[in-house]
Amino acid sequence: DIEELEDGLLEVGKSIEEIQTTVEELEGCVHGLTIEVTYDTTPPPKPDIIEQTSTALIVVLATVACCMISAFAFVARKLSKKVSQLSNEVERQQEIVRVEIAPGFANKKKYHYFLSHKKKHSTLGNQPEAIAMGIHDFLKTQGYVGFFDTDDLVDINQGALNDAIKNSAALIIYMHDETCTSDWCVEEWRCAQRHGVECLVVADLGHCNLHDMKEAVNSLGDCKILFAHEWIDYTGSLRFSSRQKLMALLD
């Protein structure tokens, strides 16, 4: 038994020696290892200050532009409303100023003018009436108060027309080559002549001959008052200047 024990101890000693040898070999391997650690010393990229500043500036400018557009739109609406109010007030004041006094021909008349016209033409149809109405409407926008039978009379009769002529500072005649054939128009001219109402002739030279129109008036014999003032030429291209000449005579 003692021999077996001694043999066992010898085996244990050998095992211990083998373990020690293995440990020494491992220690040698560990000492032989080289650990390399690499550090990246490159600094991180810096933010682009110029790009950031430009973006911020664009945002600010866009915001300011939106605010300015809103402000301008608000002011424009206010100004438009104010201009409209002032325009209406000017028209009202013009009506008040002109309604009492017809300058140039008379001191106090109800109307600045009576517009005499023949409504229909054999070839032009209702065009003469439309032109006469355009003249009347234009003068009205300029503050003049005129008598136009279509607007001012429901029942057109010679007595009412004569009263309006007597209360007018002037008689405006829209003349074409068939106007003298109208008994109504001729009577209006004679009424103006009897009551000393000035006559202003607007001659349609766009469709008619001036000489023929004057000859037709001469043939009436008793309407010389139509030649007291130079006739105003009226054509499509002269319509603005003819209106200005008419206003100059009314004033």
trRosetta pair geometry for C-beta under 8 A, 3 or more apart (Angstrom, degrees):
i j d omega theta_ij theta_ji phi_ij phi_ji
1 4 5.7 -53 -151 34 34 111
1 5 6.4 36 151 -21 65 105
2 5 5.6 -54 -152 34 33 114
2 6 6.4 34 151 -20 66 104
3 6 5.7 -53 -149 35 33 110
3 7 6.4 34 151 -19 65 104
4 7 5.6 -53 -150 36 33 112
4 8 6.4 35 150 -22 65 104
5 8 5.6 -54 -152 33 33 112
5 9 6.5 32 151 -20 66 102
6 9 5.7 -51 -150 33 34 110
6 10 6.5 38 151 -22 64 103
7 10 5.7 -52 -152 32 33 113
7 11 6.6 34 151 -20 65 104
8 11 5.7 -54 -153 33 34 112
8 12 6.5 34 150 -20 67 103
9 12 5.6 -52 -150 34 36 112
9 13 6.4 39 151 -23 67 102
10 13 5.7 -52 -151 32 33 113
10 14 6.6 34 152 -20 64 102
11 14 5.8 -51 -152 33 33 112
11 15 6.6 34 150 -20 64 104
12 15 5.6 -55 -152 34 34 113
12 16 6.4 35 150 -22 67 104
13 16 5.6 -54 -151 33 33 112
13 17 6.4 34 151 -20 66 103
14 17 5.6 -53 -150 34 34 111
14 18 6.4 34 152 -20 66 105
15 18 5.6 -53 -150 35 33 112
15 19 6.4 34 151 -21 65 104
16 19 5.7 -53 -150 35 33 112
16 20 6.4 34 151 -20 65 104
17 20 5.7 -54 -150 35 32 112
17 21 6.4 35 151 -21 65 104
18 21 5.6 -51 -149 34 32 113
18 22 6.5 33 152 -20 64 105
19 22 5.7 -54 -151 35 32 112
19 23 6.4 33 151 -21 65 105
20 23 5.7 -53 -149 34 33 112
20 24 6.4 33 153 -20 65 104
21 24 5.8 -56 -151 35 31 111
21 25 6.5 32 152 -19 64 105
22 25 5.7 -54 -151 35 32 112
22 26 6.4 32 151 -19 65 105
23 26 5.7 -55 -151 36 33 112
23 27 6.3 35 151 -21 66 104
24 27 5.6 -52 -148 34 33 113
24 28 6.5 36 152 -21 64 103
25 28 5.7 -54 -153 33 33 113
25 29 6.7 33 150 -19 65 102
26 29 5.6 -52 -152 34 35 112
26 30 6.4 35 151 -21 67 102
27 30 5.7 -51 -148 33 34 110
27 31 6.3 32 154 -17 66 105
28 31 5.8 -54 -147 37 31 108
28 32 6.3 28 154 -20 63 111
29 32 5.7 -64 -151 38 30 112
29 33 7.0 44 151 -37 64 95
30 33 5.9 -42 -160 9 37 115
43 46 7.9 14 126 -44 116 86
46 49 7.9 -20 140 -31 108 92
47 52 6.3 32 150 -34 116 137
48 51 3.8 35 112 19 122 117
48 52 6.3 152 91 -16 69 85
49 52 5.8 -60 -149 40 31 110
49 53 6.1 31 155 -21 67 109
50 53 5.8 -57 -148 37 29 111
50 54 6.3 29 155 -21 65 107
51 54 5.8 -54 -147 34 30 111
51 55 6.5 29 155 -18 63 106
52 55 5.9 -56 -150 36 30 111
52 56 6.4 28 155 -16 64 108
53 56 5.8 -59 -149 39 30 110
53 57 6.2 31 154 -22 66 108
54 57 5.7 -56 -147 36 30 112
54 58 6.4 32 155 -21 64 104
55 58 5.9 -53 -150 33 30 111
55 59 6.6 30 153 -18 63 105
56 59 5.8 -55 -153 35 33 112
56 60 6.4 32 152 -19 66 106
57 60 5.7 -55 -149 36 33 112
57 61 6.2 30 155 -17 67 107
58 61 5.8 -55 -144 39 30 109
58 62 6.2 31 157 -20 64 107
59 62 5.9 -56 -148 36 28 111
59 63 6.5 28 154 -19 62 107
60 63 5.8 -58 -153 35 30 111
60 64 6.4 28 152 -17 66 107
61 64 5.7 -55 -146 38 33 111
61 65 6.2 36 154 -22 67 105
62 65 5.7 -52 -146 34 30 112
62 66 6.5 32 155 -19 63 104
63 66 5.9 -54 -152 34 31 111
63 67 6.5 29 152 -17 64 106
64 67 5.7 -57 -152 37 33 112
64 68 6.3 31 153 -19 68 106
65 68 5.7 -55 -146 37 31 110
65 69 6.3 33 156 -20 66 105
66 69 5.9 -53 -147 34 30 111
66 70 6.5 29 155 -17 63 106
67 70 5.9 -57 -152 37 30 111
67 71 6.3 29 152 -19 65 108
68 71 5.6 -56 -147 38 33 112
68 72 6.2 33 155 -19 68 105
69 72 5.8 -53 -145 37 30 109
69 73 6.3 31 156 -20 64 106
70 73 5.8 -55 -148 35 29 112
70 74 6.5 30 153 -20 63 106
71 74 5.7 -56 -152 34 31 112
71 75 6.4 27 154 -15 66 107
72 75 5.7 -56 -146 40 32 109
72 76 6.1 36 155 -24 67 107
73 76 5.7 -52 -145 34 29 114
73 77 6.6 31 156 -20 62 103
74 77 6.0 -55 -154 32 29 110
74 78 6.6 26 151 -16 63 107
75 78 5.6 -58 -151 38 34 112
75 79 6.1 32 154 -19 69 107
76 79 5.8 -55 -144 39 30 109
76 80 6.2 33 157 -22 65 106
77 80 5.8 -53 -146 34 29 112
77 81 6.5 28 156 -17 62 106
78 81 5.9 -59 -153 36 29 110
78 82 6.3 26 152 -17 65 110
79 82 5.6 -58 -146 39 32 111
79 83 6.1 34 156 -21 68 105
80 83 5.8 -51 -144 35 29 110
80 84 6.4 31 155 -19 62 106
81 84 5.8 -56 -152 35 30 113
81 85 6.5 30 152 -18 64 106
82 85 5.7 -54 -150 36 33 112
82 86 6.3 31 153 -17 67 106
83 86 5.7 -56 -147 39 31 110
83 87 6.2 35 154 -23 66 106
84 87 5.7 -52 -146 34 29 113
84 88 6.5 29 156 -17 63 105
85 88 5.9 -56 -152 36 30 110
85 89 6.4 28 152 -18 64 108
86 89 5.6 -57 -148 38 33 112
86 90 6.3 37 153 -23 67 103
87 90 5.7 -51 -148 32 31 111
87 91 6.6 30 154 -16 63 104
88 91 5.8 -54 -151 36 32 111
88 92 6.4 32 152 -20 65 107
89 92 5.6 -54 -148 36 33 113
89 93 6.3 32 154 -18 66 106
90 93 5.8 -57 -148 38 30 109
90 94 6.3 34 153 -22 65 105
91 94 5.6 -52 -148 33 31 113
91 95 6.6 34 153 -20 63 102
91 141 7.8 -53 -124 -155 113 57
91 143 7.4 -156 -146 -85 55 82
92 95 5.8 -53 -155 32 32 112
92 96 6.6 31 150 -18 65 105
93 96 5.5 -53 -149 35 36 112
93 97 6.2 34 155 -19 69 105
94 97 5.8 -55 -144 37 31 108
94 98 6.0 10 165 -4 67 115
94 142 7.6 -134 172 152 146 36
94 143 3.2 -99 162 -108 117 122
95 98 6.4 -68 -139 46 23 97
95 99 5.9 31 165 -39 63 112
95 143 6.2 -135 -64 -144 45 73
95 145 7.2 91 -147 -68 73 103
96 99 6.3 -50 -140 18 21 113
96 100 7.9 8 168 -10 52 103
97 100 7.6 -86 178 30 26 96
97 101 7.8 -50 163 42 61 99
97 143 7.0 -3 64 -180 101 133
98 101 7.1 -98 -146 63 35 65
98 102 7.6 57 -174 -94 77 55
98 112 6.6 -21 171 -57 110 127
98 143 4.7 134 -10 148 146 96
98 144 6.0 -111 165 -105 151 35
98 145 5.9 164 118 -10 103 95
99 145 5.1 75 -109 -34 67 151
100 108 6.8 -38 170 -128 71 84
101 107 6.5 -46 -136 -178 92 49
101 108 6.4 -51 -104 -93 62 56
102 105 6.2 -30 122 56 110 93
102 106 5.4 29 72 63 109 88
102 107 7.9 77 53 113 70 6
102 108 7.7 119 19 -136 83 12
102 109 4.5 -24 9 45 131 113
102 111 7.2 33 -73 111 139 35
102 112 4.5 166 -122 -113 107 61
102 113 7.9 152 -144 -40 134 59
102 168 7.7 108 -82 -173 171 47
102 169 3.3 -150 125 -37 148 149
102 170 7.5 -164 166 -4 135 86
102 250 7.5 -82 -171 -176 90 87
103 250 7.4 78 70 140 81 64
103 251 5.2 10 91 -152 122 53
104 169 7.0 96 71 159 90 133
104 170 7.8 -6 94 -46 120 125
104 249 7.1 116 178 159 158 42
104 250 6.0 165 31 158 152 28
104 251 5.4 123 -48 129 125 18
105 109 7.9 -4 90 -11 102 146
105 169 4.2 131 72 173 118 94
105 170 5.2 153 -10 -59 165 91
105 197 7.7 54 163 -153 139 57
105 198 4.9 -119 -124 11 133 131
105 250 7.8 -54 -7 -145 112 47
106 109 4.8 73 89 -34 135 117
106 169 4.4 -147 30 -120 106 88
109 112 7.2 132 86 -85 119 29
109 167 5.7 144 -167 175 81 54
109 168 5.9 81 170 -149 136 14
109 169 4.4 -173 33 -54 156 81
110 145 7.6 -104 148 119 55 128
110 164 7.9 -99 80 -141 127 59
110 167 4.0 8 26 161 115 119
110 168 7.3 -54 65 -73 80 50
111 114 6.2 85 105 -61 146 70
111 145 5.6 -127 -130 115 57 88
111 146 5.8 77 -168 -133 108 31
111 147 4.7 -37 -115 -26 164 97
111 164 6.7 31 1 -173 148 82
111 167 5.9 85 14 116 93 84
111 168 4.2 -30 79 -105 110 79
111 169 6.9 -144 99 6 60 75
112 139 7.6 -151 84 164 135 126
112 144 4.5 -90 49 -162 156 95
112 145 5.4 123 -3 57 95 63
112 146 5.8 -56 60 -75 91 71
112 168 7.2 0 92 -156 20 79
112 169 5.4 -35 -154 35 40 119
112 170 6.9 -12 154 31 61 97
112 250 5.8 42 170 -166 116 122
113 139 7.2 -37 39 156 133 164
113 144 6.8 11 14 167 106 129
113 146 4.7 -18 66 -119 86 101
113 147 7.2 -143 103 27 50 74
113 168 5.7 55 -156 -171 17 118
113 169 6.6 -53 -68 61 53 82
113 170 4.7 -28 -107 73 84 90
113 171 6.9 145 -161 -103 77 16
113 172 4.8 31 177 -13 133 108
113 200 7.7 -52 -130 37 126 123
113 250 6.4 -63 -49 -113 120 120
114 146 7.1 165 -89 -167 23 80
114 147 4.6 -15 -114 60 71 115
114 161 8.0 107 -168 -168 136 74
114 164 5.5 124 -110 129 122 99
114 165 5.0 -63 2 -101 170 62
114 168 4.1 -114 -27 -41 96 171
114 170 7.5 -161 24 97 68 46
114 171 5.1 -22 63 -114 98 70
114 172 7.1 -179 80 26 43 71
114 188 7.3 -151 126 -168 130 119
114 192 7.7 -154 57 -83 129 115
114 197 7.6 13 23 164 120 150
115 132 5.9 140 160 -179 124 104
115 135 6.9 157 -131 92 136 113
115 136 5.2 -80 -23 -80 166 110
115 146 5.8 48 -26 166 105 128
115 147 6.8 -169 15 83 73 59
115 148 5.1 1 46 -97 123 80
115 172 4.9 -21 -109 72 66 107
115 174 6.9 25 -176 -14 94 104
116 171 5.8 21 -11 -180 120 100
116 172 6.8 175 23 86 74 49
116 173 4.7 -21 71 -106 109 72
116 174 7.2 -172 88 21 55 67
116 185 5.5 114 171 -137 109 82
116 188 4.6 170 -114 111 129 150
116 189 7.0 132 161 -58 173 76
117 128 6.2 179 -180 148 110 102
117 129 6.4 138 126 -104 130 57
117 132 3.9 -19 -78 -98 168 162
117 173 7.3 157 -73 -159 58 49
117 174 4.2 10 -102 50 106 111
117 179 7.4 -77 -151 -121 44 114
117 185 7.2 -75 129 -100 3 118
118 121 7.3 99 108 -70 108 73
118 128 6.2 5 80 115 73 150
118 176 7.1 -111 54 44 113 100
118 178 6.2 -130 100 104 156 87
118 179 4.6 -167 -2 -117 124 64
118 181 7.5 64 -121 62 158 79
118 182 4.3 -165 -101 -34 112 146
118 184 7.8 139 -102 65 74 105
118 185 5.5 -54 -61 -39 89 140
119 126 6.7 -19 165 -131 82 75
119 128 6.8 162 -169 85 19 102
119 129 4.2 26 -146 -72 69 124
120 125 6.7 -52 -147 -174 78 33
120 126 6.2 -34 -103 -87 70 58
120 128 7.4 170 -110 45 6 113
120 129 7.2 -4 -60 -25 47 118
121 124 3.7 17 76 49 138 98
121 125 6.3 -20 58 25 82 19
121 126 8.0 -167 21 -61 81 15
121 127 6.6 -45 29 50 127 91
121 128 5.3 111 -33 -11 115 121
121 176 6.2 -36 -98 102 130 152
121 178 5.6 147 -128 38 77 138
122 178 6.4 152 -4 -79 96 158
124 127 4.2 -89 165 42 103 121
124 128 6.0 87 103 -28 135 88
124 176 7.3 -83 25 -176 152 164
124 207 6.1 30 -78 -169 135 165
126 129 5.0 -49 -172 41 77 116
126 130 6.0 82 130 -27 85 99
127 130 5.5 -56 -148 36 36 114
127 131 6.4 35 157 -19 69 103
127 207 8.0 111 104 -41 139 160
128 131 5.8 -55 -148 36 33 109
128 132 6.3 32 155 -17 66 107
128 174 6.5 152 -175 125 92 122
128 176 5.4 -99 -102 -6 131 141
128 179 8.0 -172 -166 -75 153 95
128 204 7.0 -75 -111 -56 93 157
129 132 5.7 -54 -146 39 32 111
129 133 6.2 34 154 -20 66 107
129 150 7.8 95 -170 -46 114 144
130 133 5.7 -54 -147 37 29 112
130 134 6.5 35 151 -23 63 103
131 134 5.5 -51 -151 31 33 114
131 135 6.7 35 151 -19 64 100
131 174 6.4 159 102 -164 102 144
131 204 7.1 91 98 -99 165 116
131 234 7.5 112 172 150 133 139
132 135 5.8 -51 -153 32 34 112
132 136 6.5 33 150 -17 65 106
132 148 7.7 154 140 -137 100 112
132 174 4.2 -132 -92 11 99 160
133 136 5.5 -54 -148 38 35 113
133 137 6.1 34 155 -19 68 106
133 148 7.0 99 -114 -169 67 146
133 150 7.1 -27 -97 47 111 147
134 137 5.8 -53 -142 38 30 109
134 138 6.3 33 157 -21 63 106
134 239 7.9 -23 123 -165 133 132
135 138 5.9 -56 -150 34 28 111
135 139 6.5 24 155 -15 64 107
135 172 7.2 -155 134 143 136 145
135 174 6.7 175 19 -78 150 123
135 202 6.8 162 -109 57 160 174
135 243 6.8 -165 -131 -102 78 95
135 246 7.4 12 -161 64 112 177
136 139 6.0 -58 -149 38 29 108
136 140 6.4 32 153 -23 64 107
136 146 5.6 -138 -142 88 88 142
136 148 4.6 48 -145 -73 159 142
136 151 7.7 -175 145 1 145 136
137 140 5.6 -53 -150 32 32 116
137 141 6.8 34 153 -20 64 101
138 141 5.9 -55 -156 31 34 109
138 142 6.8 25 149 -13 65 107
138 243 5.6 -58 127 -138 149 142
139 142 5.6 -61 -153 39 38 111
139 144 4.2 -44 164 55 96 132
139 146 5.7 55 99 -21 133 137
139 243 7.6 -151 -65 -156 77 100
139 246 7.4 -80 -84 117 116 126
139 247 7.2 179 -116 -84 87 91
139 250 7.7 105 -141 -25 123 170
140 143 7.9 120 -178 -14 31 8
140 144 6.3 -89 -86 67 34 76
140 145 7.7 65 -117 -102 75 35
140 146 6.6 -101 -69 26 84 103
142 247 6.4 -74 143 -109 164 133
144 247 7.7 -137 -45 -117 135 87
144 250 6.5 -11 -110 155 137 157
146 168 7.9 46 -142 -131 61 116
146 172 7.6 -24 -141 20 132 129
147 152 5.3 -67 -151 26 74 164
147 164 4.5 148 -163 179 166 126
147 165 8.0 -120 65 -67 150 46
147 168 6.1 -95 12 -80 122 125
148 151 4.6 48 78 23 100 109
148 152 6.1 126 61 -2 50 104
149 152 6.3 -76 -120 54 24 88
149 153 5.0 -29 -159 29 70 119
149 156 5.5 49 -177 -112 123 119
149 161 6.9 -11 -94 -99 119 100
150 153 7.8 -15 -56 48 8 80
152 164 7.1 109 115 -112 144 145
153 156 4.9 98 117 -86 137 67
153 157 7.9 -160 -170 16 138 62
153 160 5.8 121 -116 125 127 143
153 161 7.7 -31 -56 -69 158 74
155 160 7.5 123 92 -5 77 155
156 160 7.1 -131 -146 67 39 127
156 161 7.1 42 -166 -53 81 109
157 160 5.1 86 61 11 81 103
157 161 7.1 -152 94 -6 39 91
158 161 5.5 -58 -147 40 35 113
158 162 6.1 37 156 -23 69 105
158 184 7.5 -141 -93 -127 88 76
158 187 6.2 -39 -138 130 117 151
159 162 5.8 -54 -148 34 29 110
159 163 6.5 30 154 -19 63 104
160 163 5.8 -51 -149 34 33 112
160 164 6.5 32 152 -18 64 105
161 164 5.8 -56 -151 36 32 110
161 165 6.4 34 152 -21 66 105
161 184 7.5 -154 -101 -167 178 94
161 187 7.8 77 99 105 135 110
161 188 6.2 -78 156 -95 124 97
161 191 7.6 146 120 27 91 167
162 165 5.6 -53 -148 34 33 113
162 166 6.5 33 154 -19 66 104
162 187 8.0 -66 -74 146 97 103
162 188 8.0 -147 -85 -112 58 58
162 191 4.9 -138 -124 -138 84 148
163 166 5.9 -55 -150 35 31 111
163 167 6.5 12 156 -3 64 112
164 167 6.0 -70 -148 49 30 100
164 168 6.3 37 151 -34 66 111
165 168 5.6 -58 -148 25 32 117
165 171 6.3 14 -141 -88 97 114
165 188 6.1 178 -80 -155 141 78
165 191 4.8 84 86 116 157 123
165 192 5.5 -107 -176 -73 124 76
165 195 6.8 132 123 46 98 140
165 197 5.9 -139 170 13 86 168
166 191 7.4 -85 -51 164 80 107
166 195 5.0 -116 -111 -153 78 168
166 197 7.3 -127 -107 -51 32 129
168 171 6.4 98 102 -71 135 64
168 197 6.0 53 82 -146 89 136
169 197 7.4 149 156 -145 17 88
169 198 7.3 -8 148 35 63 105
169 250 7.5 95 95 -152 125 78
170 197 6.5 154 -125 175 24 87
170 198 4.7 -36 -118 76 84 97
170 199 7.3 156 -170 -92 77 20
170 200 5.6 21 171 -4 126 112
170 249 7.5 118 -132 129 165 101
170 250 6.2 -122 22 -110 149 77
171 188 6.8 160 -152 151 135 100
171 189 7.1 159 131 -107 154 55
171 192 4.3 -58 -18 -101 151 151
171 197 5.2 82 -24 126 104 117
171 198 6.9 -175 24 92 74 45
171 199 4.8 -24 71 -106 105 69
171 200 7.1 168 84 23 50 68
172 200 5.1 -25 -108 71 66 101
172 202 6.5 19 -177 -8 95 111
172 246 7.0 43 -122 -153 127 122
173 179 7.3 107 175 169 104 153
173 185 7.4 95 -140 -166 105 109
173 189 7.0 26 -86 -86 140 104
173 199 6.1 13 -11 -170 118 99
173 200 7.0 172 20 83 74 46
173 201 4.9 -23 67 -110 108 67
173 202 6.8 180 85 26 51 70
173 226 6.8 -32 32 -127 157 107
174 179 7.6 -175 99 -96 58 141
174 202 5.2 -24 -108 71 60 108
174 204 7.1 54 175 -44 82 102
174 234 7.8 -35 -141 33 84 165
175 179 5.0 -106 -139 20 59 157
175 201 5.3 8 -12 -166 134 100
175 202 6.6 163 17 76 81 48
175 203 4.9 -29 71 -105 112 63
175 204 6.5 -153 90 5 55 82
175 208 7.9 -117 127 75 77 153
175 213 5.6 99 148 -171 119 134
175 217 7.9 -25 -140 -58 140 122
175 231 7.5 -59 41 -146 142 125
176 179 5.4 123 48 -32 60 99
176 203 8.0 134 -84 -159 40 56
176 204 4.4 -8 -92 39 85 136
176 207 6.4 -4 -140 80 116 115
176 208 5.0 164 -157 -32 69 147
176 213 7.2 -111 180 -103 18 123
177 204 8.0 -99 -16 71 71 110
177 207 7.7 -123 2 114 107 89
177 208 4.1 -178 -34 -134 101 123
177 209 6.9 50 -84 36 126 72
177 212 5.6 9 -124 112 111 121
177 213 5.7 -101 -94 -79 62 83
177 216 7.0 142 -155 -20 58 153
178 181 5.2 -42 -173 25 71 120
178 182 7.5 79 137 -29 76 91
179 182 6.0 -51 -170 17 46 113
179 185 5.5 -107 178 129 85 170
179 213 7.6 37 33 -144 111 101
179 216 7.8 120 62 113 77 141
180 185 7.4 -108 -100 91 26 126
180 186 6.7 67 -154 -74 56 106
180 213 7.8 162 -21 -154 116 62
180 216 4.1 -172 14 151 156 114
180 217 6.1 -141 -88 -75 128 53
180 219 7.4 83 165 61 152 105
180 220 6.4 -135 -154 -52 114 116
182 185 3.9 67 87 10 116 108
182 186 6.6 170 91 -11 62 83
183 186 5.8 -56 -144 40 33 110
183 187 6.2 34 158 -20 66 108
184 187 6.1 -61 -152 37 25 109
184 188 6.6 29 151 -22 62 106
185 188 5.6 -54 -153 31 34 115
185 189 6.7 32 152 -18 66 102
186 189 5.8 -53 -153 34 35 111
186 190 6.5 32 152 -16 66 106
186 220 6.3 -167 -136 -132 117 140
186 223 6.9 -96 -146 -67 78 140
187 190 5.6 -54 -145 39 35 111
187 191 6.2 40 153 -23 66 104
188 191 5.7 -52 -148 34 30 113
188 192 6.5 32 152 -19 63 104
189 192 5.7 -52 -151 34 33 112
189 193 6.4 33 150 -19 65 105
189 199 6.6 40 -136 -108 85 145
189 223 4.8 23 133 -134 136 117
189 225 6.9 172 -180 64 89 111
189 226 6.3 -17 -149 -59 130 109
190 193 5.5 -52 -148 36 35 114
190 194 6.4 38 152 -22 65 103
190 222 6.5 35 -109 114 103 111
190 223 6.7 -77 -70 -89 70 87
191 194 5.7 -52 -149 33 32 112
191 195 6.4 1 162 5 65 111
191 197 7.7 6 117 28 73 129
192 195 6.4 -75 -145 52 27 91
192 197 3.9 -92 -150 68 82 108
192 198 7.7 -75 176 60 117 14
192 199 5.6 105 124 -68 148 100
192 225 6.5 -165 106 107 102 151
193 196 7.8 36 -172 -69 26 29
193 197 7.8 -70 -43 46 24 76
193 199 7.7 -15 -65 -31 76 128
193 222 7.4 175 86 151 167 83
193 223 6.8 -137 -43 -126 143 53
193 224 7.8 93 -121 52 135 67
193 225 4.4 -164 -97 -12 96 144
198 225 7.9 -157 -142 176 35 108
198 228 6.7 -121 -145 91 78 141
198 229 7.1 57 -178 -24 105 128
199 225 5.0 103 10 130 129 97
199 226 5.1 -69 116 -101 146 52
199 228 6.3 109 51 34 88 112
199 229 7.1 -166 87 24 61 106
200 229 5.7 -25 -108 70 67 147
200 232 7.0 24 171 -6 94 119
200 246 6.5 117 147 -134 143 82
200 249 5.5 133 -112 117 139 149
200 250 7.7 -67 -18 -63 164 77
201 226 5.6 63 -55 -170 129 92
201 229 7.3 169 18 77 81 94
201 231 4.4 -42 89 -119 111 89
201 232 6.8 174 94 22 55 76
202 231 7.5 156 -101 -171 16 79
202 232 4.8 -29 -110 71 65 110
202 234 5.0 50 172 -35 94 135
202 242 6.3 93 -141 171 106 124
202 246 6.7 -7 -78 -84 118 125
203 208 7.3 -114 176 78 87 116
203 210 6.0 63 150 -115 151 85
203 213 5.9 150 -141 90 114 163
203 231 4.7 35 -17 165 122 128
203 232 6.8 163 16 73 76 49
203 233 6.1 -35 66 -110 98 43
203 234 6.1 169 75 20 42 91
204 207 5.3 -15 144 42 115 94
204 208 5.1 71 91 20 92 112
204 234 5.5 -42 -97 78 45 108
204 235 7.9 108 -163 -85 51 52
205 208 6.7 -85 -107 65 30 69
205 210 6.0 -3 -102 -58 102 97
205 233 5.0 -15 2 -156 141 89
205 234 6.3 144 18 60 82 49
205 235 5.3 -58 77 -60 91 97
205 238 7.9 18 55 38 117 142
206 234 6.9 -67 -9 116 101 68
206 235 4.0 134 -68 -131 95 73
206 236 5.6 92 -112 -16 147 79
208 212 6.7 -121 176 70 92 115
208 213 5.7 75 139 -53 129 117
209 212 4.2 70 79 11 107 111
209 213 6.8 178 88 -13 55 84
210 213 5.9 -59 -151 35 32 110
210 214 6.4 25 157 -14 67 108
210 231 7.4 161 -147 86 109 147
210 233 7.8 -41 -86 -105 129 92
211 214 6.0 -60 -149 39 30 107
211 215 6.3 31 154 -20 65 108
212 215 5.7 -54 -146 36 31 113
212 216 6.5 36 154 -23 63 104
213 216 5.7 -53 -153 31 31 114
213 217 6.8 29 151 -16 63 102
214 217 5.7 -52 -151 35 37 110
214 218 6.3 39 150 -21 67 105
214 227 7.8 74 -143 -90 102 109
214 231 7.8 -120 -78 -24 104 151
215 218 5.5 -52 -146 36 34 115
215 219 6.4 40 153 -28 64 103
216 219 5.8 -50 -152 26 30 115
216 220 7.6 40 148 -28 57 94
217 220 5.9 -45 -168 14 40 114
217 223 5.7 -106 -170 90 87 122
217 226 5.4 -103 -165 76 144 149
217 227 7.5 150 119 -47 139 97
218 221 7.7 52 165 -67 44 39
220 223 4.7 18 90 10 137 116
223 226 5.2 22 147 -7 96 115
224 227 5.8 -55 -172 33 61 108
224 228 7.8 88 135 -48 71 81
225 228 5.5 -14 -165 -21 54 118
229 249 6.6 71 -164 -138 154 139
232 242 5.0 116 159 -151 113 91
232 245 5.1 166 -124 97 120 132
232 246 6.0 -9 -77 -66 175 84
233 238 5.7 -16 111 124 95 164
233 242 6.4 -124 83 -93 52 114
234 238 6.2 -156 -138 90 30 109
234 239 6.5 52 -157 -100 83 63
234 242 4.7 89 -96 -142 75 172
235 238 4.5 69 45 22 83 104
235 239 7.1 -110 85 -45 39 71
236 239 6.2 -22 -156 -26 28 113
238 241 5.3 -64 -163 52 72 106
238 242 5.2 74 136 -31 93 105
239 242 5.8 -56 -140 37 27 112
239 243 6.5 30 158 -21 62 105
240 243 5.9 -55 -154 32 30 110
240 244 6.7 29 150 -18 63 105
241 244 5.5 -52 -150 35 37 114
241 245 6.5 39 151 -20 67 102
242 245 5.7 -50 -148 35 34 111
242 246 6.4 39 151 -23 64 105
243 246 5.5 -52 -150 34 33 116
243 247 6.5 33 153 -18 65 103
244 247 5.8 -53 -150 35 32 109
244 248 6.5 37 150 -23 63 103
245 248 5.6 -51 -151 32 34 115
245 249 6.7 30 153 -15 65 104
246 249 5.9 -58 -154 37 32 108
246 250 6.4 30 151 -18 66 108
247 250 5.5 -55 -144 38 36 112
247 251 6.2 29 158 -15 68 108
248 251 6.1 -60 -146 40 28 105
